[in-house]
Amino acid sequence: MGDDWQHGGFGLYVHWPFCQAKCPYCDFNSHVAREIDQKAWVRAYVAELERSAAELPGRVLNTMFFGGGTPSLMMPETVAAVIETARRLWPTSNDMEITLEANPGSVEAGRFAAYCDGGVNRISMGVQALNDQDLHRLGRIHSVAEARAAFDIARRCFDRVSFDLIYARQDQTPEAWRAELNEALAMAVDHLSLYQLTIEDGTAFGDRYARGKLRGLPADDDAADMYLITQEVCAAHGLPAYEVSNHAHPGAESRHNLIYWRYGDYVGIGPGAHGRITIDGQRFATESPLNPGAWLGAAAKGNGELSRVALSLQDQAYEYLMMGLRITEGLDIRRYETLSPQPLNRNRLAHLAELGMIDIDGARLRATAQGRAVLNAVILDLMSE
């Protein structure tokens, strides 16, 4: 049992909580600050890495991911110091993937070469839309021209560049989304993350929606059509879905995110970062304080964790089920049943297979394309007693 995490690998997530502006749809832990003492943040990150490595010695580190917030607001020397520390503390795989999320403003784009020199080898760019009116509505502070220029710079510096788009935006039609998606795929991209706009409580969009002021959101049927168009167009361009919202050329998948979906272990450091770590055969869920100042102070005192919860075997089995069904490769039923005190219900499996929602090939359980479109319902059915 103690080695279960090795099925998924071992990664490191570093959260940078600051943005130039807060997007109205965003419910991530991000904050706007006028002044940031980057040296203090380096000290805190290094201290947390050293604490984590002391608990998890000798692990081979497969991936690092700088998320946020807007990590491309980090000074290149801050990023380089974190990468150098991680490499010092853990042995690393020969082809370790190191991703940094970036916004395509011109200031950040000018830093790409320096990030590359510091060890970053993959960029994930938050483009979100390919027309200026929708970028403005989404609260983005870059233009389409800036996004294209930043993407071109990134392609010159990095072999691997991904970008994000949001669909089912205000007044967007399925036909307009098809045209925009074809435009994105013409940009020589090898990985796309494509998310349906969701209205989250506690965001500016959420407040506006509650007051009836967020107009023009597509009807559910149109949003469902846009999801199907996404699958069709990306597959036709050689970027099939390998996860519900992620498409890539074979071999260009996000290795870091695959650690999550394959239910490996990952250290999460930074404000609001979550982790899954296994110590002496027990897997724990870790969480950090959301407030940047609170996390910085806690890390300076020797422990930036807010909580650590031991996960039961059933909890682990359910998490593996929820993660594994998101990816097209699916999950291993034997691994699930090694974790779970209760085997999967064979009658439910047979019923879902008959409905065309899942596919079972030997010990491999996968959600079909039809099943991934209603994945939450499929997972709830499999988890119900």
C-alpha positions as CSV (number, residue, x, y, z in Angstrom):
1,M,0.0,0.0,0.0
2,G,2.8,2.4,0.8
3,D,3.9,2.4,-2.8
4,D,0.6,3.3,-4.4
5,W,1.6,6.8,-5.3
6,Q,4.4,5.4,-7.5
7,H,1.7,4.5,-10.1
8,G,1.3,8.2,-10.7
9,G,4.8,9.7,-10.0
10,F,5.9,12.6,-7.8
11,G,5.6,16.3,-8.6
12,L,5.9,19.7,-7.0
13,Y,3.3,22.5,-7.2
14,V,4.4,26.1,-6.4
15,H,1.7,28.7,-6.0
16,W,2.4,32.3,-6.7
17,P,-0.7,34.2,-5.5
18,F,-0.3,37.6,-7.1
19,C,-1.9,39.1,-10.2
20,Q,-1.9,42.6,-11.8
21,A,-5.7,42.5,-11.7
22,K,-8.4,40.1,-10.5
23,C,-10.4,38.5,-13.4
24,P,-14.2,38.6,-12.7
25,Y,-14.7,34.9,-13.4
26,C,-11.7,33.7,-11.3
27,D,-12.2,31.8,-8.0
28,F,-8.5,30.9,-7.7
29,N,-6.4,32.2,-4.7
30,S,-5.1,35.3,-6.4
31,H,-4.5,38.8,-5.0
32,V,-3.4,42.2,-6.3
33,A,-0.5,43.8,-4.4
34,R,1.4,47.0,-5.1
35,E,4.7,45.9,-3.7
36,I,6.1,42.3,-3.3
37,D,9.3,41.5,-1.5
38,Q,10.5,38.7,-3.8
39,K,13.5,37.9,-1.6
40,A,11.2,37.1,1.3
41,W,9.2,34.8,-1.0
42,V,12.3,33.0,-2.1
43,R,13.3,32.4,1.5
44,A,9.8,31.1,2.3
45,Y,9.7,28.8,-0.7
46,V,13.2,27.4,0.0
47,A,12.3,26.8,3.7
48,E,9.1,24.9,2.7
49,L,11.0,22.8,0.1
50,E,13.6,21.9,2.7
51,R,10.9,20.9,5.2
52,S,9.1,18.8,2.5
53,A,12.3,17.1,1.3
54,A,13.2,16.1,4.9
55,E,9.9,14.2,5.0
56,L,10.1,12.8,1.5
57,P,13.8,12.0,1.0
58,G,15.2,10.3,-2.1
59,R,12.0,10.6,-4.2
60,V,12.6,11.1,-7.9
61,L,11.0,14.4,-8.8
62,N,9.2,14.1,-12.2
63,T,7.6,17.6,-12.6
64,M,7.4,21.1,-11.3
65,F,4.5,23.5,-11.9
66,F,4.4,27.2,-11.1
67,G,0.7,28.1,-10.9
68,G,-1.2,31.1,-9.6
69,G,-2.1,33.9,-9.7
70,T,0.3,35.0,-12.4
71,P,3.6,33.3,-12.0
72,S,5.0,35.3,-14.9
73,L,5.1,38.2,-12.5
74,M,7.8,36.4,-10.6
75,M,11.3,37.6,-11.1
76,P,13.3,35.1,-13.2
77,E,15.8,34.8,-10.4
78,T,13.0,33.9,-8.0
79,V,11.9,31.1,-10.3
80,A,15.5,29.9,-10.9
81,A,16.1,29.8,-7.1
82,V,13.1,27.6,-6.5
83,I,14.1,25.2,-9.3
84,E,17.7,25.1,-8.2
85,T,16.6,24.3,-4.6
86,A,14.3,21.5,-5.7
87,R,17.1,20.0,-7.9
88,R,19.4,20.1,-4.9
89,L,16.9,18.5,-2.5
90,W,15.6,15.6,-4.7
91,P,17.0,13.5,-7.5
92,T,15.2,14.4,-10.7
93,S,14.1,12.5,-13.8
94,N,16.3,13.1,-16.8
95,D,13.4,14.7,-18.7
96,M,11.8,16.6,-15.8
97,E,9.0,18.9,-17.0
98,I,9.0,22.4,-15.4
99,T,5.9,24.4,-16.4
100,L,5.2,28.1,-15.6
101,E,1.8,29.7,-16.1
102,A,2.1,33.0,-17.9
103,N,-0.2,35.9,-18.9
104,P,0.6,37.3,-22.4
105,G,1.2,40.9,-21.5
106,S,4.3,42.4,-23.1
107,V,6.2,42.7,-19.8
108,E,5.9,39.0,-18.9
109,A,6.7,38.0,-22.5
110,G,10.0,39.7,-22.3
111,R,11.0,37.5,-19.4
112,F,10.6,34.2,-21.3
113,A,14.2,33.8,-22.3
114,A,15.3,34.4,-18.7
115,Y,12.8,31.8,-17.4
116,C,14.2,29.3,-19.9
117,D,17.7,30.0,-18.7
118,G,16.5,29.4,-15.1
119,G,15.2,25.9,-16.0
120,V,11.6,26.3,-17.1
121,N,11.0,24.2,-20.2
122,R,7.2,24.5,-20.7
123,I,4.9,27.5,-20.7
124,S,1.1,27.5,-20.1
125,M,-0.3,30.7,-21.4
126,G,-3.7,32.2,-20.2
127,V,-5.0,33.6,-23.5
128,Q,-8.7,32.9,-22.8
129,A,-10.2,34.5,-25.9
130,L,-9.1,35.5,-29.4
131,N,-11.2,38.6,-29.8
132,D,-10.7,41.9,-27.9
133,Q,-14.3,42.5,-27.0
134,D,-14.5,39.2,-25.1
135,L,-11.1,39.7,-23.5
136,H,-12.4,43.0,-22.1
137,R,-15.5,41.3,-20.8
138,L,-13.4,38.7,-19.1
139,G,-11.4,41.4,-17.4
140,R,-8.2,40.4,-19.2
141,I,-5.6,43.2,-19.5
142,H,-4.0,42.0,-22.7
143,S,-5.2,42.3,-26.3
144,V,-5.3,39.5,-29.0
145,A,-2.3,41.1,-30.7
146,E,-0.3,41.0,-27.4
147,A,-1.4,37.4,-26.9
148,R,-0.2,36.4,-30.4
149,A,3.1,38.2,-30.0
150,A,3.7,36.6,-26.6
151,F,2.9,33.2,-28.0
152,D,5.4,33.7,-30.8
153,I,8.1,34.7,-28.3
154,A,7.3,31.7,-26.2
155,R,7.5,29.3,-29.2
156,R,11.0,30.7,-29.9
157,C,12.2,30.1,-26.3
158,F,10.4,26.8,-25.5
159,D,9.8,23.6,-27.3
160,R,6.5,23.1,-25.4
161,V,3.9,25.8,-25.2
162,S,0.2,25.4,-24.2
163,F,-2.5,27.9,-23.9
164,D,-6.0,28.2,-22.4
165,L,-9.2,29.3,-23.9
166,I,-12.7,29.8,-22.3
167,Y,-15.8,29.0,-24.2
168,A,-19.6,29.5,-23.6
169,R,-18.8,33.1,-23.1
170,Q,-21.4,35.9,-23.2
171,D,-23.2,36.1,-26.6
172,Q,-20.9,33.4,-28.1
173,T,-22.5,31.0,-30.6
174,P,-21.4,27.5,-31.4
175,E,-20.4,28.7,-34.9
176,A,-18.3,31.5,-33.5
177,W,-16.6,29.1,-31.2
178,R,-15.8,26.7,-34.0
179,A,-14.2,29.5,-36.0
180,E,-12.2,30.7,-32.9
181,L,-11.0,27.2,-32.2
182,N,-9.8,26.7,-35.7
183,E,-8.0,30.0,-35.5
184,A,-6.3,28.8,-32.2
185,L,-5.3,25.5,-33.8
186,A,-3.7,27.3,-36.7
187,M,-1.2,28.8,-34.3
188,A,1.1,25.7,-34.3
189,V,0.0,24.8,-30.8
190,D,0.5,21.3,-29.5
191,H,-1.5,21.5,-26.3
192,L,-4.8,23.3,-25.5
193,S,-6.7,23.6,-22.3
194,L,-10.3,24.5,-23.2
195,Y,-12.7,25.3,-20.3
196,Q,-16.4,26.1,-20.3
197,L,-17.1,29.4,-18.5
198,T,-18.5,28.6,-15.1
199,I,-20.1,31.2,-12.8
200,E,-18.6,30.7,-9.4
201,D,-20.0,32.0,-6.1
202,G,-17.8,34.7,-4.6
203,T,-16.5,36.0,-7.9
204,A,-17.5,39.3,-9.6
205,F,-19.3,37.3,-12.3
206,G,-21.1,35.3,-9.6
207,D,-22.3,38.5,-7.9
208,R,-23.4,40.0,-11.2
209,Y,-25.2,36.8,-12.2
210,A,-27.1,36.8,-8.8
211,R,-28.3,40.3,-9.5
212,G,-29.5,39.3,-13.1
213,K,-26.8,41.6,-14.7
214,L,-24.7,38.9,-16.4
215,R,-26.5,38.7,-19.7
216,G,-26.0,36.8,-22.9
217,L,-24.8,33.5,-21.4
218,P,-25.4,30.7,-23.9
219,A,-28.2,28.3,-23.3
220,D,-27.3,24.9,-21.9
221,D,-27.9,23.2,-25.3
222,D,-25.6,25.7,-27.0
223,A,-22.9,25.2,-24.3
224,A,-23.2,21.4,-24.8
225,D,-22.8,21.9,-28.5
226,M,-19.7,23.9,-27.9
227,Y,-18.2,21.0,-25.9
228,L,-19.0,18.6,-28.7
229,I,-17.5,21.0,-31.3
230,T,-14.3,21.2,-29.1
231,Q,-13.9,17.4,-29.2
232,E,-14.6,17.2,-33.0
233,V,-12.4,20.1,-34.1
234,C,-9.4,19.3,-31.9
235,A,-9.5,15.6,-32.9
236,A,-9.5,16.6,-36.6
237,H,-6.4,18.7,-36.0
238,G,-4.6,15.8,-34.3
239,L,-5.1,17.1,-30.7
240,P,-7.6,14.5,-29.3
241,A,-8.8,15.0,-25.7
242,Y,-6.6,13.1,-23.3
243,E,-8.6,14.6,-20.3
244,V,-12.0,16.3,-20.1
245,S,-10.7,19.8,-20.8
246,N,-7.2,19.1,-22.2
247,H,-6.2,18.3,-25.8
248,A,-2.7,17.5,-27.1
249,H,-0.6,15.9,-29.8
250,P,0.4,12.5,-28.6
251,G,3.5,13.0,-26.4
252,A,2.7,16.7,-25.6
253,E,0.4,16.0,-22.7
254,S,1.0,17.9,-19.4
255,R,3.0,15.4,-17.4
256,H,2.5,17.4,-14.2
257,N,-1.3,17.3,-14.5
258,L,-1.1,13.6,-15.3
259,I,0.5,13.0,-11.9
260,Y,-2.8,14.4,-10.4
261,W,-5.0,12.4,-12.7
262,R,-3.0,9.2,-12.2
263,Y,-3.2,9.8,-8.5
264,G,0.5,10.2,-7.7
265,D,2.0,12.2,-4.9
266,Y,2.7,15.9,-5.1
267,V,4.0,18.5,-2.7
268,G,2.0,21.8,-2.7
269,I,3.7,24.9,-1.4
270,G,2.5,28.5,-1.4
271,P,-0.7,30.2,-0.2
272,G,-3.7,28.0,-0.7
273,A,-1.7,25.1,-2.2
274,H,-3.0,21.6,-1.8
275,G,-0.8,18.5,-1.7
276,R,-1.0,14.7,-1.5
277,I,1.9,13.0,0.1
278,T,2.6,9.5,1.4
279,I,4.7,9.0,4.5
280,D,5.3,5.5,5.9
281,G,2.4,4.1,3.8
282,Q,-0.2,6.7,4.9
283,R,-1.4,9.2,2.3
284,F,-2.2,12.7,3.6
285,A,-4.1,15.6,2.1
286,T,-2.2,18.9,2.9
287,E,-3.5,22.4,2.7
288,S,-1.8,25.9,3.2
289,P,-3.3,29.2,4.4
290,L,-5.0,31.2,1.7
291,N,-3.8,34.6,2.8
292,P,-0.3,35.4,1.3
293,G,0.8,37.2,4.4
294,A,-0.3,34.4,6.7
295,W,1.4,31.8,4.6
296,L,4.6,33.8,4.4
297,G,4.7,34.2,8.2
298,A,3.9,30.6,8.8
299,A,6.7,29.5,6.4
300,A,9.1,31.8,8.1
301,K,8.3,30.1,11.4
302,G,9.1,26.7,10.0
303,N,5.8,25.3,8.7
304,G,3.6,26.7,5.9
305,E,1.0,24.0,6.2
306,L,-2.5,24.9,7.6
307,S,-3.7,21.3,7.9
308,R,-2.7,17.7,7.2
309,V,-5.5,15.1,7.1
310,A,-4.8,11.3,6.9
311,L,-6.9,9.8,4.1
312,S,-8.7,6.6,4.6
313,L,-8.3,3.8,2.0
314,Q,-11.9,4.5,0.9
315,D,-11.1,8.2,0.5
316,Q,-8.1,7.3,-1.6
317,A,-10.1,4.9,-3.8
318,Y,-12.7,7.6,-4.4
319,E,-10.1,10.2,-5.3
320,Y,-8.4,7.8,-7.6
321,L,-11.8,7.1,-9.3
322,M,-12.6,10.8,-9.7
323,M,-9.2,11.6,-11.1
324,G,-8.7,8.5,-13.2
325,L,-12.0,8.7,-15.1
326,R,-11.1,12.2,-16.2
327,I,-8.4,10.9,-18.5
328,T,-9.0,8.9,-21.7
329,E,-6.6,6.1,-20.5
330,G,-8.9,5.6,-17.5
331,L,-8.0,3.7,-14.4
332,D,-6.9,0.3,-13.3
333,I,-9.8,-1.6,-11.5
334,R,-7.3,-3.7,-9.7
335,R,-5.5,-0.7,-8.2
336,Y,-8.9,0.8,-7.2
337,E,-9.9,-2.5,-5.5
338,T,-6.5,-2.7,-3.7
339,L,-7.3,0.7,-2.2
340,S,-11.0,0.3,-1.6
341,P,-12.5,-1.9,1.1
342,Q,-15.5,-2.3,-1.3
343,P,-15.1,-3.4,-4.9
344,L,-16.9,-1.6,-7.6
345,N,-20.5,-2.7,-8.0
346,R,-20.5,-5.0,-11.0
347,N,-24.2,-4.4,-11.7
348,R,-23.6,-0.6,-11.9
349,L,-20.6,-1.2,-14.1
350,A,-22.7,-3.4,-16.5
351,H,-25.5,-0.8,-16.5
352,L,-23.2,2.1,-17.3
353,A,-21.5,0.1,-20.0
354,E,-24.8,-0.8,-21.5
355,L,-25.7,2.9,-21.6
356,G,-22.4,3.6,-23.4
357,M,-21.0,5.7,-20.6
358,I,-18.0,3.5,-19.7
359,D,-15.8,1.0,-21.4
360,I,-14.2,-2.0,-19.6
361,D,-11.2,-3.6,-21.3
362,G,-9.7,-6.3,-19.0
363,A,-8.8,-4.4,-15.8
364,R,-9.0,-1.0,-17.5
365,L,-12.1,1.2,-16.8
366,R,-12.6,4.2,-19.0
367,A,-15.3,6.8,-19.4
368,T,-16.4,7.0,-23.1
369,A,-16.6,10.3,-24.9
370,Q,-20.4,10.2,-24.1
371,G,-19.6,9.4,-20.5
372,R,-17.0,12.2,-20.1
373,A,-19.7,14.7,-21.3
374,V,-21.7,13.9,-18.1
375,L,-18.8,12.6,-16.0
376,N,-20.0,13.8,-12.6
377,A,-23.1,11.8,-13.0
378,V,-21.1,8.7,-14.0
379,I,-18.8,9.1,-11.0
380,L,-21.7,9.6,-8.5
381,D,-23.3,6.5,-9.8
382,L,-20.2,4.4,-9.3
383,M,-19.6,5.9,-5.8
384,S,-23.2,5.4,-4.5
385,E,-23.8,2.5,-2.2
